[in-house]
Amino acid sequence: MSSDFKKINKLKKNSRRNSKIQETKFVERLIKISRVSKVTKGGKKLSFRAIVVIGDENGKVGVGVAKADDVVNAFKKAKTDGYKNLIELPLTKSLSIPHHVFGNFGACKVIVRPSIEGSGVIAGGAVRIVLEVAGVKNVIAKQLGADNLLNNARATVCALQNLTTKSEVAEKRDLN
């Protein structure tokens, strides 16, 4: 009976060890923290809203937003929201994107184009942060429309979601 228990224990230990090895290290970058006040009957209630981008710098990225009574809790909540909204994008050998793509969110429009190796990330504001955290190294991006940081970050994620590889396009053509 005790030998069976030891075998089960070993299985548990090994499974835990393997899960730690497979975890990837995520990078968190703060886009903005804003102080928000809500006027109630008793006076003003202050809270903080955090916009955070998380990614593994290898093709995964997510944008999270959350509010809390203090900055630290707002950051933590936004980080967990970012994990829930993770997307995966294809990268080329030169750490660029496969083709040019457009993204819309609200009044914000983002154009993202691949660039030659060594050019770096040519983008501004929230678009730059999202692309850097996603692991894209050579890209040119332009944001049009509104200058809202949250909507620009989400428009960039929408654009990156629309990326496809040659093999995915070939599969779709074979099915039709």
Contacts in CASP RR format, 6 or more apart in sequence:
PFRMAT RR
TARGET T0000
AUTHOR 0000-0000-0000
METHOD contacts of the structure
MODEL  1
MSSDFKKINKLKKNSRRNSKIQETKFVERLIKISRVSKVTKGGKKLSFRA
IVVIGDENGKVGVGVAKADDVVNAFKKAKTDGYKNLIELPLTKSLSIPHH
VFGNFGACKVIVRPSIEGSGVIAGGAVRIVLEVAGVKNVIAKQLGADNLL
NNARATVCALQNLTTKSEVAEKRDLN
24 56 0 8 1.000
24 58 0 8 1.000
24 60 0 8 1.000
25 56 0 8 1.000
26 54 0 8 1.000
26 55 0 8 1.000
26 56 0 8 1.000
26 60 0 8 1.000
26 83 0 8 1.000
27 54 0 8 1.000
27 55 0 8 1.000
27 56 0 8 1.000
27 57 0 8 1.000
27 133 0 8 1.000
28 52 0 8 1.000
28 53 0 8 1.000
28 54 0 8 1.000
28 55 0 8 1.000
28 79 0 8 1.000
29 52 0 8 1.000
29 53 0 8 1.000
29 54 0 8 1.000
29 129 0 8 1.000
29 132 0 8 1.000
29 133 0 8 1.000
30 50 0 8 1.000
30 51 0 8 1.000
30 52 0 8 1.000
30 75 0 8 1.000
31 51 0 8 1.000
31 52 0 8 1.000
31 53 0 8 1.000
31 126 0 8 1.000
31 129 0 8 1.000
31 149 0 8 1.000
31 150 0 8 1.000
31 153 0 8 1.000
32 50 0 8 1.000
32 51 0 8 1.000
32 149 0 8 1.000
32 150 0 8 1.000
33 48 0 8 1.000
33 49 0 8 1.000
33 50 0 8 1.000
33 51 0 8 1.000
33 71 0 8 1.000
33 74 0 8 1.000
33 75 0 8 1.000
34 48 0 8 1.000
34 49 0 8 1.000
35 46 0 8 1.000
35 47 0 8 1.000
35 48 0 8 1.000
36 46 0 8 1.000
36 47 0 8 1.000
36 48 0 8 1.000
36 49 0 8 1.000
36 67 0 8 1.000
37 44 0 8 1.000
37 45 0 8 1.000
37 46 0 8 1.000
37 47 0 8 1.000
38 44 0 8 1.000
38 45 0 8 1.000
38 47 0 8 1.000
39 45 0 8 1.000
46 69 0 8 1.000
47 67 0 8 1.000
47 68 0 8 1.000
47 69 0 8 1.000
47 74 0 8 1.000
48 67 0 8 1.000
48 68 0 8 1.000
48 69 0 8 1.000
48 70 0 8 1.000
48 71 0 8 1.000
48 74 0 8 1.000
49 65 0 8 1.000
49 66 0 8 1.000
49 67 0 8 1.000
49 74 0 8 1.000
50 65 0 8 1.000
50 66 0 8 1.000
50 67 0 8 1.000
50 68 0 8 1.000
50 71 0 8 1.000
50 74 0 8 1.000
50 75 0 8 1.000
50 77 0 8 1.000
50 78 0 8 1.000
51 63 0 8 1.000
51 64 0 8 1.000
51 65 0 8 1.000
51 78 0 8 1.000
51 126 0 8 1.000
51 149 0 8 1.000
51 150 0 8 1.000
51 153 0 8 1.000
52 63 0 8 1.000
52 64 0 8 1.000
52 65 0 8 1.000
52 75 0 8 1.000
52 78 0 8 1.000
52 79 0 8 1.000
52 81 0 8 1.000
52 82 0 8 1.000
53 61 0 8 1.000
53 62 0 8 1.000
53 63 0 8 1.000
53 64 0 8 1.000
53 82 0 8 1.000
53 126 0 8 1.000
53 129 0 8 1.000
53 130 0 8 1.000
53 133 0 8 1.000
53 153 0 8 1.000
54 61 0 8 1.000
54 62 0 8 1.000
54 64 0 8 1.000
54 79 0 8 1.000
54 82 0 8 1.000
54 83 0 8 1.000
54 86 0 8 1.000
54 133 0 8 1.000
55 61 0 8 1.000
55 62 0 8 1.000
55 86 0 8 1.000
55 133 0 8 1.000
55 134 0 8 1.000
55 135 0 8 1.000
57 132 0 8 1.000
57 133 0 8 1.000
57 134 0 8 1.000
57 135 0 8 1.000
58 91 0 8 1.000
58 135 0 8 1.000
59 88 0 8 1.000
59 89 0 8 1.000
59 90 0 8 1.000
59 91 0 8 1.000
59 134 0 8 1.000
59 135 0 8 1.000
59 136 0 8 1.000
60 86 0 8 1.000
60 87 0 8 1.000
60 88 0 8 1.000
60 89 0 8 1.000
60 134 0 8 1.000
61 86 0 8 1.000
61 87 0 8 1.000
61 89 0 8 1.000
61 130 0 8 1.000
61 133 0 8 1.000
61 134 0 8 1.000
61 135 0 8 1.000
61 157 0 8 1.000
61 160 0 8 1.000
62 82 0 8 1.000
62 83 0 8 1.000
62 85 0 8 1.000
62 86 0 8 1.000
62 87 0 8 1.000
62 130 0 8 1.000
62 133 0 8 1.000
62 157 0 8 1.000
63 82 0 8 1.000
63 85 0 8 1.000
63 130 0 8 1.000
63 150 0 8 1.000
63 153 0 8 1.000
63 154 0 8 1.000
63 157 0 8 1.000
64 78 0 8 1.000
64 79 0 8 1.000
64 81 0 8 1.000
64 82 0 8 1.000
64 84 0 8 1.000
64 85 0 8 1.000
65 78 0 8 1.000
65 81 0 8 1.000
65 150 0 8 1.000
66 74 0 8 1.000
66 76 0 8 1.000
66 77 0 8 1.000
66 78 0 8 1.000
66 80 0 8 1.000
66 81 0 8 1.000
67 74 0 8 1.000
67 77 0 8 1.000
68 74 0 8 1.000
68 76 0 8 1.000
68 77 0 8 1.000
85 157 0 8 1.000
87 157 0 8 1.000
87 160 0 8 1.000
87 161 0 8 1.000
89 97 0 8 1.000
89 134 0 8 1.000
89 136 0 8 1.000
89 160 0 8 1.000
89 161 0 8 1.000
89 163 0 8 1.000
90 97 0 8 1.000
90 98 0 8 1.000
90 163 0 8 1.000
90 164 0 8 1.000
90 165 0 8 1.000
91 97 0 8 1.000
91 135 0 8 1.000
91 136 0 8 1.000
92 98 0 8 1.000
92 114 0 8 1.000
94 116 0 8 1.000
94 117 0 8 1.000
94 137 0 8 1.000
94 138 0 8 1.000
95 117 0 8 1.000
95 135 0 8 1.000
95 136 0 8 1.000
95 137 0 8 1.000
95 138 0 8 1.000
96 114 0 8 1.000
96 115 0 8 1.000
96 117 0 8 1.000
96 136 0 8 1.000
96 137 0 8 1.000
96 138 0 8 1.000
96 139 0 8 1.000
97 112 0 8 1.000
97 113 0 8 1.000
97 114 0 8 1.000
97 136 0 8 1.000
97 139 0 8 1.000
97 160 0 8 1.000
97 163 0 8 1.000
98 114 0 8 1.000
98 163 0 8 1.000
98 164 0 8 1.000
98 165 0 8 1.000
98 166 0 8 1.000
99 114 0 8 1.000
99 163 0 8 1.000
99 164 0 8 1.000
100 111 0 8 1.000
100 112 0 8 1.000
100 113 0 8 1.000
100 114 0 8 1.000
101 111 0 8 1.000
101 112 0 8 1.000
101 159 0 8 1.000
101 160 0 8 1.000
101 162 0 8 1.000
101 163 0 8 1.000
102 109 0 8 1.000
102 110 0 8 1.000
102 111 0 8 1.000
102 112 0 8 1.000
102 159 0 8 1.000
102 162 0 8 1.000
103 109 0 8 1.000
103 110 0 8 1.000
103 111 0 8 1.000
103 112 0 8 1.000
103 155 0 8 1.000
103 156 0 8 1.000
103 158 0 8 1.000
103 159 0 8 1.000
103 162 0 8 1.000
104 110 0 8 1.000
104 155 0 8 1.000
104 158 0 8 1.000
105 151 0 8 1.000
105 152 0 8 1.000
105 154 0 8 1.000
105 155 0 8 1.000
105 158 0 8 1.000
106 146 0 8 1.000
106 151 0 8 1.000
106 155 0 8 1.000
107 145 0 8 1.000
107 146 0 8 1.000
107 148 0 8 1.000
107 151 0 8 1.000
108 143 0 8 1.000
108 144 0 8 1.000
108 145 0 8 1.000
108 146 0 8 1.000
108 148 0 8 1.000
108 151 0 8 1.000
108 152 0 8 1.000
108 154 0 8 1.000
108 155 0 8 1.000
109 143 0 8 1.000
109 144 0 8 1.000
109 145 0 8 1.000
109 155 0 8 1.000
110 127 0 8 1.000
110 141 0 8 1.000
110 142 0 8 1.000
110 143 0 8 1.000
110 144 0 8 1.000
110 152 0 8 1.000
110 155 0 8 1.000
110 156 0 8 1.000
110 158 0 8 1.000
110 159 0 8 1.000
111 141 0 8 1.000
111 142 0 8 1.000
111 143 0 8 1.000
111 144 0 8 1.000
111 159 0 8 1.000
112 123 0 8 1.000
112 127 0 8 1.000
112 131 0 8 1.000
112 139 0 8 1.000
112 140 0 8 1.000
112 141 0 8 1.000
112 156 0 8 1.000
112 159 0 8 1.000
112 160 0 8 1.000
113 139 0 8 1.000
113 140 0 8 1.000
113 141 0 8 1.000
114 138 0 8 1.000
114 139 0 8 1.000
114 140 0 8 1.000
115 122 0 8 1.000
115 138 0 8 1.000
115 139 0 8 1.000
115 140 0 8 1.000
116 138 0 8 1.000
117 138 0 8 1.000
118 137 0 8 1.000
118 138 0 8 1.000
119 138 0 8 1.000
119 140 0 8 1.000
120 137 0 8 1.000
120 138 0 8 1.000
120 139 0 8 1.000
121 128 0 8 1.000
121 131 0 8 1.000
121 132 0 8 1.000
121 136 0 8 1.000
121 137 0 8 1.000
121 138 0 8 1.000
121 139 0 8 1.000
121 141 0 8 1.000
122 139 0 8 1.000
122 140 0 8 1.000
122 141 0 8 1.000
123 131 0 8 1.000
123 139 0 8 1.000
123 140 0 8 1.000
123 141 0 8 1.000
123 142 0 8 1.000
123 143 0 8 1.000
124 141 0 8 1.000
124 143 0 8 1.000
125 143 0 8 1.000
125 149 0 8 1.000
125 152 0 8 1.000
126 149 0 8 1.000
126 150 0 8 1.000
126 152 0 8 1.000
126 153 0 8 1.000
126 156 0 8 1.000
127 141 0 8 1.000
127 143 0 8 1.000
127 152 0 8 1.000
127 153 0 8 1.000
127 155 0 8 1.000
127 156 0 8 1.000
128 141 0 8 1.000
129 153 0 8 1.000
130 153 0 8 1.000
130 156 0 8 1.000
130 157 0 8 1.000
130 160 0 8 1.000
131 139 0 8 1.000
131 141 0 8 1.000
131 156 0 8 1.000
134 160 0 8 1.000
141 156 0 8 1.000
143 152 0 8 1.000
143 155 0 8 1.000
146 152 0 8 1.000
END
